Amino acid sequence: MDDSRRIVITGIGLTAPNGNSLAEFRNALLEKKSGIKHHEIRYMGKQAAGMCDFDESKYHSKKLRRRGTRAGSISIYCANEAIRDAGLDWESVDKKMVGVFLGITEHGNVETEEEIYQMHQNNLDWKLWSPHHNPRTVSNNAAGEVTVNLGITGPHYTLGSACAGGNVGIIQGVQQLLLGEVDMALTGGISESAQTFGIFAAFAAQGALAHHEDATQASRPMDKNRNGIVISEGGAIYVLERLSDAKKRNAKIYAEIAGYAINSDASDYVNPNSERQVECMHKAIKRAGITPRDIDIVNMHATGTGAGDISESRAVRDAFVTSDRTYVNFSKGHIGHCMGAAGALELAGNIPSLVDGVVHPGMNVTELDPDCVIPNLVTESGVKLPRVEYILNNSFGMLGINSAVIVKRYL
Amino acid sequence: MTASEVRQVVIDIIADIAPDEDVTVIEDSKSLREQLDLDSMDFLDIVMELRKRHKVEVPQEDYPKLATLESCVSYLSPKMA
């Protein structure tokens, strides 16, 4: 294929509850280091959650941080880290040909909840409603803050896609590059959702909020005794370029985006649909021009809910029934569910496998749910493979949005 | 509240709104905007914080009276007496 039609990853910036760089995050995944702690959540008290501890003022003035949002702050950190990682001479980059496309679960809940709380604390004085509320809550906020911070004048927007956001952001970046709309895409997913009590209360109301006296064991996808989701924040932003451009500047290349797919269940507001999940994975595999046997690692979405893990386990078994060489892992036992960031973060955590050949383990499976048995599921410790060529990353969300991204080793 | 206390109230608010600025070097008679990186949105925040913290209402037509630290103290002292 023409190098101008091949899209590659040349930079990665991230923050996760257990690491603020790809190296830290990868080590934490391999060493089963949890990023989950008990945090005080408004009205609800202590809840297991994954919060990030990156330096908010590393690339951002304190004043603009105060004016903006946590989502913007996470995005600015990740975008700057990605650019630095990509080895770009940022001054010489044509900013009008850079696009920012970020997947999000939702946006505005944190800010709106805070305004209502402040108003409630002040005798319902509506004149205390912040003049910053609108720029904080517009849906493009996170991507827009990145453009202001970095002087990017190309297109920016977010992609509202529930917990498939991280993958959907990457896919949008690929498509914009292929369309020739941009020469470089800063893309991925972010989430600030853990800063609002509403998401905790809503999952509790659904009977799907994880709890455990030891917070580090609260997130236990695939385990028989799992009891729900641990809500986390985070972000992962990639620098994507056409291979022809990356070669021209002799860039470090992490991987090529080989395939991708998005589809819809069209069946339920919250319950997953394994048939559609299989279709999504197969569509991505077909786009990559390969077969299921070519996939070395599948990173599951695996959130830790009863129905979700069983549905996806069935889907992965069915999708890879013809392959006995595909290994399967998941990342939310370590970091909880980073919502709109999950897909992009979890893909990033697996990308080093293309070089070191190690499949990182899942975490907190002490008794595998019999309904979640999958051949070659990695839960104890990392598995070293002779060579990793392809990784498929699943990310699914409410209202039945499914996404899969396949990355390929580039050497 | 004494004039000195009112002055400190304004400085505390500015310190929160513009945390990158050194508020210890503000000259009382000089325009705040000339000395600090403050824009119109920051002044809206100052008005908001005065209302929230001290129940002081500053109508829009009086915003120019917040131009300097000195004028802030003159304008706010009767309201915060």
HADDOCK unambig.tbl for C-alpha pairs under 7 A between the chains (distance, minus, plus):
assign (segid A and resid 61 and name CA) (segid B and resid 20 and name CA) 6.87 0.50 0.50
assign (segid A and resid 62 and name CA) (segid B and resid 19 and name CA) 5.84 0.50 0.50
assign (segid A and resid 62 and name CA) (segid B and resid 20 and name CA) 5.93 0.50 0.50
assign (segid A and resid 63 and name CA) (segid B and resid 17 and name CA) 6.54 0.50 0.50
assign (segid A and resid 63 and name CA) (segid B and resid 18 and name CA) 5.23 0.50 0.50
assign (segid A and resid 63 and name CA) (segid B and resid 19 and name CA) 5.83 0.50 0.50
assign (segid A and resid 63 and name CA) (segid B and resid 20 and name CA) 6.41 0.50 0.50
assign (segid A and resid 128 and name CA) (segid B and resid 48 and name CA) 6.04 0.50 0.50
assign (segid A and resid 128 and name CA) (segid B and resid 52 and name CA) 6.84 0.50 0.50
